[in-house]
């Protein structure tokens, strides 16, 4: 089964790769180690994550550098498109969560619905 990285894991991966080993945080090193160990697995990220990453670039003081990170990410992992099935699952799940009083970030829910629709293991914390 393929994997879908959430936004934080994409960021840990990208930021960790640009650092020397001894400068990486424990989380960055953990994500890099696990991604590199997945030699037989296919790894994706969601278009919702792509939007969150572009938001980060827009707010960054190092926009050109951070845009290059997104280009690199798109070279090694594919972004799964958000389609009608995902939007429907999102709407149904959001309504159910609100009824239960257990809201979740709508962007995170969209990423989770993407993983479910494409039958991916969601890598998140």
N, C-alpha and C positions, 0 to 999 in steps of 0.2 A: 504494500500500500504506500502511495506517495506521501510526502510530508508537505505541510504548508506552514511557513514561518510567519509568526505574527510580526508586527512592526518593530517591537522592542528587540526581537531576536535578529531581525535584519540589521538594525542599528548596532547591536553588540558585534555582529559579524563584521560589518564594514569598518567600524571604529577600531576593533581589535586588530584587523589585518594591517592597518597602517602603523601600528605600534610595534616596538620591539617586544619580545616575549616578556621580559621582566617589567615592562610598563603596562601590560594589559591587566584589566581588572579580572577578578576570579570569574565573573559572569562572561566576559568577553572570551576568555580562554576556554571556558566550558563550551560555549556555543561553537567556537571555531573547531575545537576538538571533535565535537559530535558531528558537525557538518562534514568535516574531512573524513570521518569514519564511515560515513554513509556512501560508500563507493558504489553500491548496487541500487541505491534508492534514488528516486526522482524527487527533487525539492523545488517547491514553488513558493510564491507569495501572492497575495491578493491585490487586485487593482485598488482596493480600499487602502492597502498599505502604501501603494504608490502615491495616492493622493495625500496621505499623511506625510510621506517623505518630501513631496514637493512643498507642502505647507512648511515643513522644517527648513527647507532651502530658502523659501521666501522670507523667513524670519531670521535667517543666518547672516552673520557678518562675512562669512566665507562662502558666498553663493556658488562661485565657479567651482571651487573645490568640492563642495557637497553635491553639485550637479554631476560631477564626474563620478562620484560614488554611486549615484543612481544609475548612470550609464553602465558602470561595472556590474552592479547588481543584476541589471537586466540582461547582461551578457552571460552570466553564469546560472541564473534562475529565471524561469518564465513567470510572468504575471498572469494569473488566471482571471479571465474576464468575468465580470459580474453580469449575469444574464437574467431573463425574466423569472426563471425558476428560483434563483437566489433571492431576487426581490420579493417574490411571493413568500418564500420561507422566512425571510427577514420580517415581513409584515406580520405573518402569523405568529412567529416567535416573540416579537416585540409586544404584540397584544397580549399573549399568554403571560409573559413576564410582568407586564404592568398589572394585569388582573391579580397575579399572585403577590404583587408588591415587592418583586425582586428585580428592579431595573438593572440594566447593564449599559455601559457606554454603547451608543448606537453604532459607532465605527467598529468597536470590538465585536459587536453582534454581527455586523456585516461580514467581518473576517471569519467568524465562526460559521456563519451560514455558507460562506464560500467553501470552507473546508468540508462541511457536511455534504453539500451538493456535489462536490467533486470526489467525495469519498477519500479525503486525505486525513492523515493524522495531523491535528493542530498542535504546533509547537508553541507553547505559551507558558507564562508563569502565573 
